[in-house]
Amino acid sequence: MYCPSCANSIDGTQKFCRACGANVSLVPQALTGQLPILTAVDEEETTWQGKKRKRTKPPTIERAASNFFSGIGFVLAALFVTFWFPGGVAWGWTLLFPAWGLIGEGVGQYLKVKELERQQERLLSRPMPHINFPAAAAEQLREPALSAPTTSELINPSSVAEHTTRHLGQS
């Protein structure tokens, strides 16, 4: 097996290439077609402090709508608890904290999705710049056509020994 970065020979037990330091621990598994399956544990990252954190996923309309309507559900639950539950006035308002947090997160994700769509649309609709050169400049930029040499144009290469031995005869 060879390192995919520097093509140095590696054996199947190495985790890192000895020449360039690239991570080659998955190369034997990739060659056999047995790559590891991602599990829920793989989705968590360990920071340098040892704490676990979830990887951030790109924003989607589905998650934005889910967060927004979950927040609306918390607002309705807070209203229900506050007005129809005995003693709900004292603590029903606390349900508004997750409600506003979820609504805000849903709106934020929606805005991120729309901004990403605008950026992609701008990249796709941007016309490619065409440079119009004057005829003389275009002629200079054009590569000259190469022609195959004829046998009369070929020059025999001189020998290295011919030049060095010629100096030996002179005294």
C-alpha positions in Angstrom: 0.0 0.0 0.0 1.0 3.6 -0.6 0.3 6.9 1.2 -2.3 8.9 -0.8 -0.5 12.1 -0.1 3.2 11.3 -0.9 3.1 7.8 -2.4 5.5 6.5 0.2 5.2 2.8 0.9 3.2 2.0 4.1 2.2 -1.2 5.8 -1.3 -1.9 7.0 -0.5 -1.3 10.7 0.6 2.3 10.5 -1.7 5.1 11.5 0.4 7.9 10.1 2.8 8.1 7.1 6.4 8.2 8.2 7.4 10.5 5.3 4.7 13.2 5.3 2.7 12.5 8.5 -0.7 12.0 6.8 -3.3 10.0 8.5 -3.4 6.6 6.7 -5.4 4.6 9.3 -8.4 4.2 6.9 -6.3 3.2 3.8 -6.4 -0.6 4.4 -10.2 -0.4 5.1 -10.8 1.7 2.0 -8.9 -0.8 -0.2 -11.0 -3.7 1.1 -14.2 -1.7 0.9 -15.0 -2.0 4.6 -15.1 1.6 5.8 -16.5 2.0 9.3 -20.1 3.0 9.6 -20.8 6.3 11.3 -22.6 5.9 14.7 -24.0 8.4 17.1 -20.7 8.4 19.0 -18.9 9.4 15.8 -21.1 12.5 15.4 -19.8 14.0 18.6 -16.5 15.8 18.6 -14.1 15.9 21.4 -12.6 19.3 22.0 -9.0 19.8 23.2 -10.4 20.2 26.7 -12.0 16.8 26.6 -15.6 18.1 26.4 -18.1 16.5 24.0 -19.9 18.7 21.5 -22.3 18.0 18.7 -21.2 18.8 15.2 -23.1 21.6 13.7 -25.3 20.6 10.8 -26.1 23.0 7.9 -29.4 24.8 8.3 -32.4 23.4 6.5 -36.0 24.6 6.0 -37.3 21.5 7.8 -35.3 22.2 10.9 -36.2 25.9 10.8 -39.9 25.1 10.5 -39.7 22.4 13.3 -38.0 24.9 15.7 -40.4 27.7 14.9 -43.5 25.6 15.4 -42.1 24.0 18.5 -41.7 27.5 19.8 -45.3 28.3 18.9 -46.3 25.2 20.8 -44.5 26.4 23.9 -46.2 29.8 23.6 -49.6 28.1 23.5 -48.7 25.8 26.4 -47.6 28.9 28.4 -50.9 30.6 27.7 -52.9 27.5 28.6 -51.0 26.9 31.8 -51.2 30.6 32.8 -54.9 31.1 32.3 -56.5 27.7 32.9 -54.3 25.9 35.3 -54.7 26.6 39.1 -51.6 28.5 40.2 -50.3 28.8 36.6 -49.9 32.5 36.8 -46.9 32.0 39.2 -44.9 29.7 36.9 -46.6 29.5 33.5 -44.6 32.4 32.2 -41.4 30.3 32.5 -42.5 28.3 29.4 -41.9 31.4 27.4 -38.1 31.1 27.7 -37.9 27.9 25.5 -40.6 29.3 23.3 -38.7 32.5 22.4 -35.5 30.5 22.1 -37.0 28.0 19.6 -38.8 30.7 17.6 -35.6 32.7 17.4 -33.5 29.7 16.3 -36.1 28.7 13.7 -36.2 32.2 12.2 -32.4 32.4 12.3 -32.1 29.0 10.5 -34.6 30.2 7.9 -32.6 33.4 7.3 -29.4 31.4 6.9 -31.0 29.0 4.4 -32.3 32.0 2.4 -28.9 33.7 2.5 -27.2 30.5 1.3 -29.7 30.2 -1.6 -29.1 33.8 -2.5 -25.3 33.2 -2.6 -25.7 30.1 -4.7 -28.0 31.9 -7.1 -25.5 34.8 -7.4 -22.7 32.4 -8.1 -24.7 30.6 -10.8 -26.1 33.7 -12.4 -22.8 35.7 -12.5 -21.7 36.0 -16.1 -18.2 34.9 -16.8 -16.0 37.8 -17.8 -15.0 37.8 -21.4 -11.8 39.7 -22.2 -11.7 41.2 -25.6 -8.2 41.6 -26.8 -7.1 43.7 -29.7 -6.2 41.7 -32.8 -2.4 42.4 -32.3 -2.5 41.3 -28.6 -4.5 38.2 -29.5 -1.9 37.3 -32.1 0.9 37.6 -29.6 -1.0 35.4 -27.0 -1.6 32.7 -29.6 0.9 29.9 -29.3 3.0 29.3 -32.3 2.3 26.1 -34.2 4.9 23.4 -33.7 6.1 21.5 -36.7 7.8 18.2 -36.6 11.6 18.5 -37.4 12.9 16.9 -40.6 15.9 14.6 -40.5 18.1 17.4 -42.0 17.3 19.6 -39.0 18.4 17.0 -36.4 21.7 17.6 -34.8 23.7 14.8 -33.3 24.4 15.4 -29.7 28.0 15.8 -28.7 29.6 13.3 -26.5 30.7 14.3 -23.0 33.9 12.3 -23.4 34.7 14.1 -26.6 34.9 17.5 -24.9 36.8 16.3 -21.9 39.4 14.3 -23.8 40.1 17.1 -26.2 41.6 19.1 -23.3 43.9 16.2 -22.3 45.9 16.3 -25.5 46.9 20.0 -25.1 50.0 20.7 -23.1 
